[in-house]
Amino acid sequence: MQTMNMNELEAIAARHPGILQRSVWQRFKIGFIAGGVILYFVFAWWFFSIGKVVSNANWSIAGSYLADWVSYEVRPDISIAADGAMEITYPRFDPLGPNANPDWLKATRETVSRTAAAPAAPNAAAAAPAKSSTFSFMAPAAATAKADANAQEAIAPQVRQEEIVTQALVEMGTASTVEIMPDRVVLVRDGETVVLDLDGARDTVDATAALPDWAEQRQPGTKVVASFGMSGWVEIQADKVKIRKRFFGWENFFFDTNSTFFDKSLGEVAGLVFSGERLDPGQSNLSLAWNDILYNPSWQHLDVWTKMLQTIVMAFIGTLFASIVAFPLSFIAARNILRNGFVNQLTKRFFDFQRSVDMLIWALFFTRAFGPGPLAGMSAIFFTDTGTLGKLYSEALENIDDKQREGVKSVGASPLAVQRFGVLPQVLPLFASQALYFWESNTRSATIIGAVGAGGIGLKLWEAMRTNSDWENVAYMVVLILIVVFVFDGISNALRSRLMGTKH
């Protein structure tokens, strides 16, 4: 091997400077790319004010929302009367049912004599004896005296025996309690104690010491809100204490408080269904239990499942019709199939028009045209996917191997036979694979467009989110959507693998 000396190398470099001397871009390419990426992220951080958004975010509220997805609250209110008597009340549709008596709320009760409030005294005109046309054997003076005695008896205060609550202790967690007395509330969380004095006459709540981080009072004398983490929170007012105790799980998922099977264990329900006496003479216990599950007013299982089925049908019918319409149009748009530039471009621009507008916008348009319901959703999916599938199909046709088509044409086959035997075998598996993928994708998209009135589970999901209190119902529908998407994803992948020949 012959080696070159330095003079020969310099001569070559002088004749061909681009060979031995790299450009600035070639030498510093990695640094330029890294610097550009860093500058882009710095610009995005500044433009979207990411630092400010993160610092001002209320992460505690976000945590509460996430907790609401997998938990429920029991909400007893403890009212304090002016005479110090306390009363515990529950909401009408409380998860514990009409006779709530939880073991975590211990109340001390006493029977006392209470004076009922006297009615307002009648005015002079009402107190005066009215003239009557009926005859009375009683003298006028005696009649007036008797009327006065009856009036005095009517306005006399009534004394009755009542059972009242004099003290209540609420266990909010392992080492957290709320002790409620007529004039004082004592909060304990993880060994830290807060004492609040209640003054019903002045309507004030006063803390005896500085409040910790988990208790908040915006202004002196106003209500105090104390957080107990995942166990719930408490709101203390001068005349009322609101308890919000949180429990993990979905309350009354199968049977609501009005069901005969409410608050029964699985074994008790099974015993009643299969061997117990009929609870309703008109139907079997199995039919009664199934009816109570389907028409559970809190969870509305039948309605949710029906809306989910609507979503699946919307996605299937919309994708099917889009595939059927896009199939012949794609042959018109393909330049190597129909050699007419004007018709090709006209069909492709029609595809662009259909797919350039998002499916959500088309859903709003068709909801306006047809009214709320699944028809608007199916139309939106059909219209959008016709343009997208038409573009994909036409591009697949333009990339086929012409040798197979020429071979069929060489034996004298008709133009239709050429397409049938020379083109379709090449593109049909790809067409079917893309249609299956869009069917799977549209199952998710149908949920979104349903929120604008296009029917299906999306509208039901949006209604539950708007209440801002039924987040466990939202979680239920989200889980149901995930299950459906997972199932259809598996079916679609299996069918696409078989069609593309990657699985036998």
Salt bridges, closest charged atoms under 4 A:
ASP68 OD1 - ARG246 NH1 2.57
GLU73 OE1 - ARG75 NE 3.14
GLU73 OE2 - ARG246 NH2 3.60
ASP77 OD1 - ARG244 NH1 3.27
ASP83 OD2 - ARG114 NH2 3.00
GLU162 OE1 - ARG114 NH1 3.03
GLU162 OE2 - ARG160 NE 2.59
GLU171 OE2 - LYS106 NZ 2.84
ASP190 OD2 - ARG189 NE 3.77
ASP197 OD1 - ARG184 NE 3.21
ASP199 OD2 - ARG202 NE 2.78
ASP206 OD2 - ARG202 NH2 3.36
GLU216 OE2 - ARG218 NE 3.67
GLU235 OE1 - LYS223 NZ 3.66
GLU235 OE2 - LYS242 NZ 3.91
ASP303 OD1 - LYS307 NZ 2.82
ASP303 OD2 - LYS460 NZ 2.47
ASP352 OD2 - ARG349 NH2 2.78
ASP352 OD1 - ARG355 NH2 2.93
GLU395 OE2 - LYS391 NZ 2.72
GLU398 OE2 - ARG335 NE 3.36
GLU398 OE2 - LYS348 NZ 2.95
ASP402 OD1 - ARG405 NH2 3.08
GLU440 OE2 - ARG444 NH1 3.49
GLU440 OE1 - ARG496 NH1 3.67
